[in-house]
Amino acid sequence: MKPTFDEIYMDLAEKLAKRSHCVKAQVGAVLTKDTRIVSLGYNGPPAGTHNCDLEWPEHGCPRDSKGSCSLALHAEQNAILYATKNNVSMEGATLYVTLSPCIACARVIYTIGIKKVFYKNSYAAFKKLPNDEGVDFLRKFGVEVVQYTS
């Protein structure tokens, strides 16, 4: 049986996550439009700066005030920034990501015009938060959000 595009793109997001140099979490993202890949991303520091797993192999990079990586870009941010850098329109695009968007990424996803998000695992569960603020925000403002199950 042929895999669906959703299966292909989530599988690719999971493989991209393995490229991450983050010690705490490995997250991958695939941005598509009209069944075509327009950008990819995984979490980690800006290209050309450092690799957390090499510089801080035991505990990862320093934490910010909310306990998150202080030096990393999220997978969604990397995918969106690369598309922006290459003048790719994301209006109406679909995002596949291995961890549901945080609230900051959700605001960017909404603003850039992405209309559908598939996520595999819950950011709230990962961070031990009461709810997925990013998912709630996106749904409130009309972005379709689906937890992917294989």
Solvent accessible surface area in square Angstrom, and as a share of the most:
residue,aa,sasa,rsa
1,M,239,1.07
2,K,178,0.76
3,P,80,0.50
4,T,73,0.42
5,F,102,0.42
6,D,47,0.24
7,E,68,0.30
8,I,73,0.37
9,Y,11,0.04
10,M,0,0.00
11,D,70,0.36
12,L,53,0.26
13,A,0,0.00
14,E,57,0.25
15,K,133,0.57
16,L,22,0.11
17,A,8,0.06
18,K,164,0.70
19,R,147,0.54
20,S,12,0.08
21,H,58,0.26
22,C,8,0.05
23,V,50,0.29
24,K,97,0.41
25,A,18,0.14
26,Q,86,0.38
27,V,15,0.08
28,G,0,0.00
29,A,0,0.00
30,V,0,0.00
31,L,0,0.00
32,T,5,0.03
33,K,56,0.24
34,D,124,0.64
35,T,68,0.39
36,R,164,0.60
37,I,78,0.40
38,V,38,0.22
39,S,4,0.03
40,L,72,0.36
41,G,5,0.05
42,Y,65,0.25
43,N,11,0.06
44,G,5,0.05
45,P,17,0.11
46,P,59,0.37
47,A,108,0.83
48,G,89,0.85
49,T,81,0.47
50,H,40,0.18
51,N,51,0.26
52,C,3,0.02
53,D,52,0.27
54,L,135,0.67
55,E,97,0.44
56,W,77,0.27
57,P,85,0.53
58,E,143,0.64
59,H,135,0.60
60,G,8,0.07
61,C,4,0.02
62,P,72,0.45
63,R,91,0.33
64,D,62,0.32
65,S,120,0.77
66,K,176,0.74
67,G,36,0.35
68,S,23,0.15
69,C,30,0.18
70,S,51,0.33
71,L,70,0.35
72,A,24,0.19
73,L,45,0.22
74,H,57,0.26
75,A,0,0.00
76,E,6,0.03
77,Q,49,0.22
78,N,38,0.19
79,A,0,0.00
80,I,8,0.04
81,L,95,0.47
82,Y,124,0.47
83,A,0,0.00
84,T,70,0.41
85,K,164,0.70
86,N,72,0.37
87,N,142,0.73
88,V,47,0.27
89,S,67,0.43
90,M,9,0.04
91,E,102,0.46
92,G,40,0.38
93,A,0,0.00
94,T,26,0.15
95,L,0,0.00
96,Y,9,0.04
97,V,0,0.00
98,T,11,0.06
99,L,23,0.12
100,S,2,0.01
101,P,1,0.00
102,C,15,0.09
103,I,50,0.25
104,A,43,0.34
105,C,1,0.01
106,A,0,0.00
107,R,119,0.43
108,V,61,0.35
109,I,0,0.00
110,Y,95,0.36
111,T,110,0.64
112,I,56,0.28
113,G,7,0.06
114,I,1,0.01
115,K,106,0.45
116,K,59,0.25
117,V,0,0.00
118,F,16,0.07
119,Y,14,0.05
120,K,50,0.21
121,N,81,0.42
122,S,27,0.17
123,Y,37,0.14
124,A,8,0.06
125,A,74,0.57
126,F,92,0.38
127,K,60,0.26
128,K,179,0.76
129,L,76,0.38
130,P,134,0.84
131,N,68,0.35
132,D,23,0.12
133,E,88,0.40
134,G,1,0.01
135,V,4,0.02
136,D,67,0.35
137,F,46,0.19
138,L,0,0.00
139,R,123,0.45
140,K,156,0.66
141,F,96,0.40
142,G,64,0.62
143,V,6,0.04
144,E,93,0.42
145,V,11,0.06
146,V,49,0.28
147,Q,86,0.38
148,Y,21,0.08
149,T,115,0.67
150,S,125,0.81
